[in-house]
Structures are given as C-alpha cells and as structure tokens.
C-alpha cells in the first residue's frame, strides 16, 4: 500500500466513527427524553429563560451514549485501534466523561449547588490526569522557549484548562442548539488539524488519539442537533454541556500537551499550538461572556454563578435577531475563528489572513443588521 492510499483508510475510519456516534446519539435521544420526563429532569420556564414550555433535560446522556458507540467501533477497527494501543487518552475520556455526565445528570434532576458541581468537574479532570492525559510541555511566548512541566504542574494546568472549558460550554448553553453547534464546530476543526498532522508526518501515531476524541465528539453533537435545534424537543442540560467542554479540553491536551516545539521549525509552531488556538478561538465568545458575567455579578455583590439574562445570546435577541438567527450567527463567528486558525497552519498565510479578515467583517455586519434597520426606521 503506497503512502497516498495509507492515509485514505484513517480518514474513512474517522468518518465512520463520527457517523456511528451521530446515529447512536440520534436514536438514544427519544429514550433519554422519556426517561427525563419520568424522573422529573425537566426545565420549567423561568423569567430569564427563552423557552416557554417545560422541556426535558439530560440530553448529555444520549451524547455520551454516542461517544461510547463511536469509541467502541474505533476499538474494533484495524487502524484506529492504534489510538488505544498508543496511549490511554481514549480510556481516560471514557471514564472521565462518565463521571461528568453522572454529575450533570444529577444536577439536571436536583440542581446541585455550584461548589458540588465544581468538585465533580475537578474530579473528572483529575481522572484525565490519572490516565496520563495531561500537559507535559508548555511553550512560553515571551521567552520563546519550551518549559518542561513536572507531574504536579502538568496536572494543575490540565485541570485548570478542563474546568475552564467545562464552564465556558456550560455558560454558552442558553439557546436551542447553541452548545451542540459550537461543540461540533470546535471538534471538527480540531479533528481536521489532527488529521493534517497525520498526513504531514506520514501517519504519526500521536495524532490518532486527539483526532479520535474530536471525531467522536463531533459526531455525537451532530446527532443531537436535530432534536435540539429551535424549536428544541430536549435540552442537553449540564450533563451535555459539561461533557462537551471536558472532551474539547481532552482533545486539545492530547494534541498539544505532549509535543516538544523545540524539535520543530519556527514555521511549524503555529501548527503545534493550533489545537489550543482552535479551541481558544472557538470559545472566545463564550469565555468572554463568562468573564463578563463574573465581573457583572460580583460588581452587583452577587455570586459569580448566579443566573441573569445578560449573556451574549440574550443581547443578540434584544438587538432583534430571532432565536435561530442568533444561534446561526454565533455558529458563523465560531466557524470563521476556528477554521481560520486551522487554515493558517495548512495554507498560504497571506491568502488565509485576507479571507479571515473579510469573513470577520462580513460576520460583524450581518450581526448588527437588525440594529441598522432599527436606526434607519427611527
């Protein structure tokens, strides 16, 4: 088998695994929806909510089922089996994902306090570390050098990144299909970069685990979207949003945290850091929203975790966008940022940079169109 054909098989297997995760998730949603109503995991409309009817939660259980289905298939495939043989990263994601979904499902039913949820998030992140999925090297931009992390430093960095990702996705889950769509975009972009590494390095086995984690997550999010896009029939709840955040953190850590930049040329540095850049870019909006919410609430003397109706998606609705349009706009922002970061590592930076700037301008104009119309009318 020649070099060209040797890369076709992994890509086909990644697509098959993603499709399997999507189908399993799609089929499980009906069962989970019935279970949520039966156990009382239902979101009743509140003043700050945008839905007007009681909605079942715990959709994350179906997403996790899709992840398990995709992982099981990957373990049986001849090429992707290498992801399990090379490292324990996939196993770590399976176990940690189960823990975070359990915590989220309990919260979807009983609404746990913020400290209990934080403890569950740290526990799940700690499981990733126990399975060896942690940062071992860090590149310091100011020094232009690579810093080796000891076990404790790497574990702390991994836990901080995972908890940040988990809460960012949890905060952004405010409109039908929003969190699932952002998870799909971020996972697809990270998978595309990892597959690019696979091709560039002629089948480098270290690229298999992050690509697998991202492909399975992308498929599961895709399978959930038909049930969750406006008008939604089920919410993913904290069980889903926290799982997505955890898996994005795991894929990023698996791709970037174990590669030594000093062994690569300066031109490849962006590529080495791209998984982190991808997720940072795609989560820029929700992370900024998270920070603004914390500042806003603490200035009012409230808890940083107290709810309000001033998130980005609420502001888009106030401008005049419909729920669907607001969600699609955030998809557009996320797609431009995420795939722009990936494209910079694969194609001519000048061309990609030009297209990226044009994309940002177009997206910004489209985002404020209702406000422009309102100004003209007045």
C-alpha positions in Angstrom: 0.0 0.0 0.0 1.5 3.3 -1.1 1.8 6.5 1.0 -1.2 8.1 -0.6 -3.6 5.2 0.0 -2.3 4.7 3.5 -3.9 8.0 4.5 -7.2 7.2 3.0 -8.1 4.5 5.4 -7.7 6.5 8.6 -9.8 9.3 7.2 -12.6 6.9 6.2 -12.5 5.3 9.6 -12.7 8.7 11.4 -15.8 9.5 9.2 -17.3 6.1 10.0 -16.7 6.5 13.7 -18.2 10.1 13.7 -21.2 8.8 11.7 -21.7 6.0 14.2 -21.6 8.4 17.1 -24.1 10.6 15.4 -26.6 7.8 14.7 -26.3 6.3 18.1 -26.9 9.7 19.7 -29.8 10.5 17.4 -31.5 7.2 18.3 -30.9 7.4 22.0 -32.5 10.9 22.4 -36.0 9.5 22.3 -35.3 7.1 25.1 -33.5 9.7 27.2 -36.3 12.2 26.6 -38.9 9.7 28.0 -36.5 9.0 30.9 -36.1 12.7 31.7 -39.9 13.2 32.0 -40.2 10.0 34.1 -37.6 11.0 36.7 -38.5 14.7 36.7 -35.4 16.1 34.9 -37.5 18.9 33.3 -36.7 22.6 32.8 -39.7 24.7 33.6 -39.7 28.2 32.1 -38.2 30.9 34.3 -38.1 34.7 33.9 -34.6 34.6 32.4 -35.3 31.7 30.0 -36.2 31.9 26.4 -38.3 28.7 26.2 -42.0 28.9 27.2 -42.9 25.2 27.7 -41.5 22.5 30.1 -38.5 20.9 28.4 -36.8 17.6 29.3 -33.1 17.7 30.1 -30.3 15.1 30.5 -29.6 15.1 26.7 -26.0 14.7 27.7 -26.8 11.1 28.5 -27.6 10.5 24.8 -24.5 12.3 23.7 -22.4 10.2 26.0 -24.0 7.1 24.6 -23.0 8.2 21.1 -19.4 8.8 22.3 -19.3 5.3 23.7 -20.7 3.8 20.5 -18.1 5.7 18.4 -15.3 4.7 20.8 -16.3 1.0 20.8 -16.3 0.9 17.0 -12.9 2.6 16.8 -11.5 0.0 19.1 -12.6 -2.7 16.7 -11.2 -1.0 13.5 -7.7 -2.1 12.3 -6.2 1.4 12.1 -7.9 3.4 14.8 -7.2 0.7 17.3 -3.7 2.3 17.4 -5.3 5.2 19.3 -5.9 2.8 22.2 -2.6 1.0 21.9 -0.5 4.2 21.7 -2.0 5.9 24.8 -4.7 5.7 27.5 -6.2 9.0 26.3 -9.4 7.5 24.9 -9.9 5.4 28.0 -9.4 8.5 30.1 -12.1 10.3 28.2 -14.5 7.4 28.5 -14.1 7.2 32.3 -13.9 11.0 33.0 -16.8 11.5 30.6 -18.9 9.0 32.5 -18.2 10.9 35.8 -19.0 14.3 34.4 -22.2 13.1 32.8 -23.3 11.5 36.0 -22.7 14.7 37.9 -24.5 16.7 35.2 -27.5 14.3 35.1 -27.9 14.6 38.9 -27.8 18.3 38.5 -30.3 18.2 35.7 -32.7 16.5 38.1 -31.9 18.0 41.5 -30.0 21.3 40.6 -26.8 20.8 42.6 -25.1 23.8 44.2 -22.1 25.4 42.4 -19.4 24.0 44.8 -20.7 20.4 44.3 -20.6 20.8 40.6 -17.1 22.3 40.7 -16.0 19.3 42.8 -17.4 17.0 40.2 -15.7 18.9 37.4 -12.3 18.8 39.2 -12.8 15.0 39.8 -13.4 14.4 36.1 -10.4 16.5 35.1 -8.3 14.6 37.7 -9.3 11.3 36.1 -7.9 12.5 32.8 -4.6 13.2 34.6 -4.6 9.7 36.2 -4.9 8.2 32.8 -1.8 10.2 31.6 -3.8 12.8 29.6 -2.0 15.9 30.8 0.3 18.7 29.7 4.0 17.8 29.8 5.5 20.7 28.0 4.5 24.4 27.7 5.8 27.0 25.2 6.3 30.4 26.8 5.8 33.1 24.1 7.9 35.8 25.9 10.8 33.5 26.3 10.5 31.8 23.0 11.4 28.5 24.8 9.8 25.3 25.9 9.3 24.7 29.6 9.1 21.2 30.9 6.4 20.7 33.4 6.7 18.3 36.3 3.9 16.0 37.2 2.2 18.4 39.6 2.5 21.4 37.3 1.2 19.5 34.3 -1.7 18.1 36.3 -2.6 21.6 37.6 -2.5 23.1 34.1 -4.7 20.2 32.7 -7.3 20.6 35.5 -7.5 24.4 35.1 -7.9 24.1 31.3 -10.6 21.4 31.6 -12.6 23.2 34.3 -12.4 26.4 32.2 -13.6 24.6 29.1 -16.4 22.9 31.0 -17.8 26.1 32.5 -17.4 28.0 29.2 -19.6 25.5 27.4 -22.0 25.4 30.4 -22.4 29.2 30.2 -22.9 29.3 26.5 -25.8 26.7 26.6 -28.6 29.3 26.6 -30.3 28.9 23.2 -31.6 25.9 21.3 -28.7 24.2 19.5 -26.1 26.7 20.6 -23.8 24.5 22.7 -24.2 21.5 20.4 -23.3 23.5 17.4 -20.3 25.2 18.9 -19.1 21.8 20.2 -19.5 20.4 16.7 -17.5 23.2 15.1 -14.7 23.1 17.7 -14.4 19.3 17.5 -14.5 19.3 13.7 -11.8 21.9 13.5 -9.5 20.1 16.0 -10.1 16.8 14.2 -9.2 18.5 10.8 -5.9 19.8 12.3 -5.0 16.4 13.9 -5.7 14.6 10.6 -3.5 17.2 8.9 -0.7 16.3 11.3 -1.3 12.6 10.5 -0.8 13.3 6.8 2.1 15.7 7.2 4.0 13.3 9.4 3.2 10.2 7.3 0.9 8.5 9.8 2.3 9.8 13.2 0.6 7.7 15.8 0.5 10.5 18.3 -2.1 12.2 16.2 -4.6 9.3 16.4 -6.0 9.9 20.0 -6.8 13.6 19.6 -8.3 13.1 16.2 -10.4 10.2 17.5 -11.7 12.1 20.5 -12.6 15.1 18.4 -14.2 13.0 15.6 -16.4 11.1 18.2 -17.5 14.3 19.9 -18.3 16.0 16.5 -20.4 13.0 15.5 -22.3 13.0 18.8 -23.0 16.7 18.7 -24.2 16.3 15.1 -26.6 13.5 16.1 -28.0 15.6 18.9 -28.6 18.8 16.9 -31.8 17.6 15.0 -33.5 17.2 18.4 -32.1 20.3 20.0 -32.2 23.0 17.2 -35.0 25.5 17.5 -37.7 24.5 18.3 -36.0 22.1 20.6 -37.6 18.9 21.9 -34.9 18.3 24.5 -32.1 20.2 26.3 -28.7 18.7 26.7 -28.5 20.1 30.2 -25.4 20.3 32.3 -24.7 16.6 31.6 -24.2 17.5 27.9 -22.5 20.9 28.1 -20.0 19.8 30.7 -19.2 16.6 28.7 -18.6 18.7 25.5 -16.3 21.1 27.4 -14.4 18.2 29.0 -13.8 16.4 25.7 -12.7 19.6 23.9 -10.1 20.1 26.7 -9.1 16.4 26.4 -8.6 16.6 22.6 -6.6 19.8 22.9 -4.4 18.4 25.7 -3.9 15.2 23.8 -2.8 17.1 20.6 -0.7 19.8 22.1 0.4 18.9 25.6 2.9 16.1 24.7 4.7 17.6 21.6 8.0 19.3 22.0 8.1 22.5 20.0 11.9 22.6 20.1 12.0 19.6 17.7 10.1 21.6 15.1 10.9 24.6 13.0 9.6 28.1 13.9 7.2 27.8 10.9 5.6 24.8 12.4 5.0 26.5 15.8 1.5 27.7 15.0 0.6 24.2 13.8 1.8 22.7 17.1 -0.2 25.1 19.1 -3.2 25.1 16.7 -5.4 22.7 18.7 -5.2 25.1 21.6 -5.7 28.1 19.3 -8.7 26.4 17.7 -10.5 25.8 20.9 -9.4 29.2 22.3 -10.7 30.8 19.2 -14.0 29.0 19.0 -14.6 29.5 22.7 -13.5 33.2 22.7 -17.1 34.4 22.7 -18.4 32.1 25.5 -15.2 32.6 27.6 -15.5 36.4 27.2 -19.2 36.0 28.0 -18.2 34.0 31.1 -15.7 36.6 32.3 -18.1 39.5 31.7 -20.8 37.6 33.6 -18.4 37.1 36.6 -17.4 40.8 36.6 -21.0 41.9 36.2 -22.3 39.7 39.0 -19.5 40.4 41.5 -19.9 44.1 41.0 -23.5 43.8 42.0 -22.5 41.8 45.1 -23.9 38.6 43.8 -22.4 35.1 43.4 -20.4 34.7 40.1 -22.7 31.7 39.4 -26.0 33.5 40.0 -28.1 33.5 36.8 -29.2 36.5 34.8 -30.4 37.4 31.4 -27.5 39.5 30.0 -25.5 36.8 28.2 -24.4 37.3 24.6 -27.2 35.3 23.2 -29.7 37.4 25.2 -28.2 40.5 23.8 -28.5 39.2 20.2 -32.2 38.6 20.9 -32.5 42.2 22.2 -30.9 43.5 19.0 -33.7 42.0 17.0 -32.5 38.5 15.9 -34.7 35.5 16.2 -33.5 32.5 18.2 -32.5 30.6 15.1 -30.7 33.6 13.6 -28.8 34.4 16.8 -27.6 30.8 17.0 -26.6 30.7 13.4 -24.7 34.0 13.8 -22.7 32.5 16.7 -22.1 29.4 14.6 -20.7 31.8 11.9 -18.4 33.6 14.4 -17.2 30.2 15.8 -16.6 28.8 12.3 -14.7 31.8 11.0 -12.4 31.8 14.1 -11.9 28.0 14.4 -11.3 27.1 10.7 -9.4 30.3 10.2 -6.9 29.1 12.8 -6.6 25.7 11.2 -6.3 27.1 7.7 -3.3 29.3 8.8 -1.4 26.1 9.5 -2.2 24.4 6.2 -2.3 27.1 3.5 -0.7 30.3 2.5 -0.9 32.7 5.5 -1.4 35.8 3.3 -4.4 34.3 1.4 -5.9 32.8 4.6 -5.4 36.1 6.5 -7.1 38.1 3.8 -10.1 35.7 3.7 -10.2 35.7 7.5 -10.4 39.5 7.8 -13.1 39.5 5.1 -15.0 36.8 6.9 -14.9 38.7 10.2 -16.1 41.9 8.5 -19.0 40.2 6.8 -19.9 38.4 10.1 -19.8 41.6 12.0 -22.0 43.4 9.5 -24.6 40.6 9.5 -24.6 40.6 13.3 -25.7 44.2 13.5 -28.2 44.3 10.6 -31.3 44.4 12.8 -29.8 47.3 14.8 -29.0 49.1 11.5 -32.6 48.6 10.3 -33.9 49.9 13.6 -31.7 53.0 13.3 -33.0 53.7 9.8 -36.6 53.4 10.8 -36.2 55.8 13.7 
